[in-house]
Amino acid sequence: MSNVNNTDAVKKQYANAGNLSTRISIHDKYSTNKMGFGNWIFSNYRLEEGMHVLELGCGTGSMWKGHEQMIASCEKLVLSDLSEGMLETARATVGEHANVEYRVIDICDIPYENGSFDAVIANMMLYHVPDLDKALSEVTRVMKPGGRFYCATYGVHGIVEYLATLLGQYGIEDNSNKNFTLQNGASLLGKHFPTVEKYDYEDSLAVTNIDDMVDYIYSLSSMTALASVPKARIRAILTDHMQDGVLNVPKEYGMFVAVR
């Protein structure tokens, strides 16, 4: 797939908050780690008073809810996304602040001068980038020396691998995007940053309403092969794997912190 087509596919998938909201919802309802992935990510940020911060791929902006003090501490916070529709949702979620700017930005062409930011954030999006080396070069370019780059991602032994195992009889394979995972992220970042640390987030899903899991499955772009399979059949398979009314689904999430 060409870079242009890949970018177009990402824009289409994230044109609005619908599918993303579906996926966020199941994590909010059924995650066994009650801290919440977003709160955990924020607990690893080191954002000090007066910093200039850029977030790439901010999505719905939902992770910033409840962190108004951190927002206020930034001299400048740029929330950006490749999708105008997603950015509109983020604006509605986070609201208008004198120090917050909303911009449509492609990570491979960041419209800021060298050394503009103390910290850059790119959570759950680097695996979508068609030219990761170019993107990371852009990230390091706009960072100040000593600045931190925060990037959360998933591992290969999580939800999609589990679902592919259950639904393999229908030709479902784990073809999830593995361009930037917890397994290969350190080496990819190491080409651009002298210091890279990985942090693991311990969590799983304990799903009690199978319909929610079915909706989640059909929101995944990697599950398009299920289009010809009746939802009732998928629901039955998942129900068969419940124990004491609970479907236990493994998750593998974490983040990297790289220092410029």
Sequence and secondary structure as in RCSB ss.txt:
>XXXX:A:sequence
MSNVNNTDAVKKQYANAGNLSTRISIHDKYSTNKMGFGNWIFSNYRLEEGMHVLELGCGTGSMWKGHEQMIASCE
KLVLSDLSEGMLETARATVGEHANVEYRVIDICDIPYENGSFDAVIANMMLYHVPDLDKALSEVTRVMKPGGRFY
CATYGVHGIVEYLATLLGQYGIEDNSNKNFTLQNGASLLGKHFPTVEKYDYEDSLAVTNIDDMVDYIYSLSSMTA
LASVPKARIRAILTDHMQDGVLNVPKEYGMFVAVR
>XXXX:A:secstr
  HHHHHHHHHHHTSSSHHHHHHHHHHHHHBS TT HHHHHHHT    TT EEEESS TT GGGTT HHHHHH S
EEEEEES HHHHHHHHHHH   TTEEEEE BTTB  S TT EEEEE  S GGG S HHHHHHHHHHHEEEEEEEE
EEEE SSSHHHHHHHHTGGGT       SS TTTHHHHHHTT SEEEEEEE  EEEES HHHHHHHHHT GGGGG
GGGS HHHHHHHHHHT BTTBEEEE  EEEEEEE 
